[in-house]
Amino acid sequence: MSESTNEFGQRIGPKVSHWQEAKRPSRTAIKGHYCLVEPLKPDRHAQELFNAFTEGQAGKMWTYLSQGPFECFSDFHSWVDSASQSDDPLCYALIDAASKKAVGIAGYARIDTVNGVIEVGGLTYSPQMQKTALATEAMFLMMQNAFDKLGYRRYEWKCDSLNQASCRAAERLGFRYEGLFRQATIYKGRSRDTAWYSIIDSEWPALRKAFCTWLDDDNFDNNGIQKQRLQDFIA
């Protein structure tokens, strides 16, 4: 899309023709090969998530999240119960298709149907989910749902600028860095500068193709190791 000029000679943004308001995401499951994105339910998911989130060195996963860590299951269950009832953010459990167990959480947030803007947020990945095809496919499924089924124009990713793992993940997934919002919020008694990333609808077709090619069985050997990186296909 290109800029235009009005009758006063001022530069203005491109006209948006035939725009229809985006749809709100619903509590509907999204099925993939490695992952099932399922509406968060405390009785179905809380115990499995608590078990996954407390494995090994899982404590560090809470550093850049506004909630957690949780010392006991009852506190965690209460948080999941509250999160499951929210419409914005709208939270989902991420299910390992192989084990059928919940291993992570993600959600849609800052849902703006009028302007077609939505954010993926609240990413809470257990150690067993991190750096797996499951984790990548979960993000692809949520992107695909937002762009192809719900009709959004802009898909956002925001994180603490000091969370380098999240920044690298955004860039690997094809998000473009847009800038730094200084002292954007306070959480856990700390000031946070927020890094902003986005994907827009004109970029999505090429990214969709890259994700589908990377996720194809032919890109993984018999041990499940990738043959080519996702960045190679995006490039």
N, C-alpha and C positions, 0 to 999 in steps of 0.2 A: 504494500500500500504506500502511496506517495502523498506528500502534502499538497495543498492547493492554496489559493489566495482568494480572499473575499473582495467585495467591491471597494473596500478601503485600502487595498493593497497589503493587508495583513496576512501573514502566513497562518493557516489553520490546519487542523488535523484532517486526515482522510475521512470521507463520508462513509458511514456504516449503513449499507443498504440491506433491506430485507432481514433486519435483525429481529429475532424472536427471543424473548427472555429464556434464560437457561432453566432447566428443571432442578428441583432440589433433590439431592441424593436421598435414597430411601434405605430402610433396613432390609436390604435384599442381599443374599449371598452372591459372590462373584467367584466362579470356579476357574482355576487354572490347572496346569499340569503338576506343578510342585506345591502349589499353595491354594488354599481356599480362604477367601476374605469373607468373614462371617460376622453378622451383627453381634456386638459384644453382649453377653448374657452372664450375669454372675454365677448362677447355678450350673451353667454349662462350662464356663471357662476359668473361673477364678482360681480353683485349686490347681489346675494344670499350669496356669500362668505363674502362680506363686511358686510352684515347684521349679519351673524353668528359670524364673527370675532370681532365685536364690542359689542356683548352682555355682560352684567354684568361686571365681572372682567377680561375681555378678554385681557386687556393691558399687563398682565404679560406673555402671551403666546409668545410675541415677544422678550423677553429678550435674548434668546440664538439663535435667527435667525439673519442672516446677513441683512435682510430687515425688514421694519416696525419699530414701528407701523405707521399706516397711519392716518393722521388727517382728510382727506376728500376722498370722493369716487373717484374723478377724478385722484388723485395720485395713488390710489389703482388700478383703471382700467388701468392706464398706465403701472403699474408694471405687472399686469396680461397679458396685451397685449404683453409686451416684453417677459415674461416667456413662453407664449404659442408658441412663434416662435422659441424658443431654441430647438436644437436637443440633447444637452448634457449640463445641465440636460434636460431630456424629462419629462415634467410635466403633471400630471393628476389631475382632480377634483375628489373628493370622494363624491359620491352621496348617501344620505340616501334612501334606497329602499322604505321605508314606506312613507316618505314625498315627495320624488322625488326632494329634494333640495340639493344643494351642501353645504357640511359642513366641508370640509377639502381639503388639497392639499398634494400630495406626488409625487415623481419623481424617475426616474432612472438616475444615474450620474456616471461619471468616467467610461464610457462604453468602455470596452476593449474586443472586439470580438476575437482577435487573441489569447489571453491567457484565455479567458472565465471568465473574472472578471467584476462584475457590482456592483454598490452601490445603496442602497435605501436611498434617502435623501430628504431634503427640507420638512420634515414632518411638516405640519401646521394644527393642529387640533383645531377646535373651541371648546369652553367649552361643547357644547351639544354632541360632538363626543367623548370626552375623557372618557376613562374607560368604553367603551361599546363593545358589540359584533361586532358592525359595524367596530370599529377601529381595532380589532383583525383580522376580516375577510379581511379587506383591505390589511393588511400586508401579510396575507396568500395568497391572490389572486396574489399579485405582486411577492411573492416568487415562487409560483407554476408556474407562467408564465415564470419566469427567468430560473428555473431549467428544467421544463418538456417540455416547448414549444420552448424556445430559446436556450437551451443547455449550460447554464453557469456552470462552475465548482466551482465558489466562489462567494458568495453574502455578501456584506459588509454593515456595519452600523458604522457610525462615529458621534461623538458628542463632544461638550464641556465637558471636564471631570467634570466641576462643575454642569452640568445639570443632577442632580441625577435622575430626573424623566425619562429622556431619557436613562440613563444607566440601570435603573431598567426595563424599557420597553424592551430593547434589551435582557437582561438576561431572562426575562419572555418569550419572543418569541423564545428562544432557541439559540440565538447567544452566541458564546464563546468569552470572553474577551481575547485580544491578547497583549495589552500593551498601553503605553502612549507615544504619540509624543509631547515632550515638546516644547513650543513656536512655534507651528506648523503654526499659522496664526495670523493675526490681524483683528479684526472686531469691528465696532462701537467704535473704539479708544481703544480697550482692547486687551491684549494678550490672546491667547487661547491655552491651552494644550488640545490635541485631544485624546479621548479614542477610540480605534479601537476594533471592534467586527466583527465576521464573522460566516457564515455557509458554509460548503463545501458540494459538491455533495454526498459524501458517508454518510453524516449525514442526508441528506434530506428525504429519504424514511421513517425513523422512525418519523421525525418531521411532515411530511405530514400526517401520520396516527394519530398522536397526535392532530393535528389541526382539522382534519375531525371528530374525536371522540368528541372533545370539542365543535365544532360548531353544532353537531347534535342536533335536537330538543329535544331529550330525555335528554339532559344535562341541560335543562332549565325548570324551573317551569312555572306555568301559569302567573306569574308576570315578566317573563323574567330574573329571577335570576339564575345564574349558580349553579348547584349542586356540580360539582367538578371543581377545578381550572385547568387551562391549564398546570401549572407546574406539577400537579399530573400525567397527561397523558405523559408529556415529560419525567418525571422521570422513 
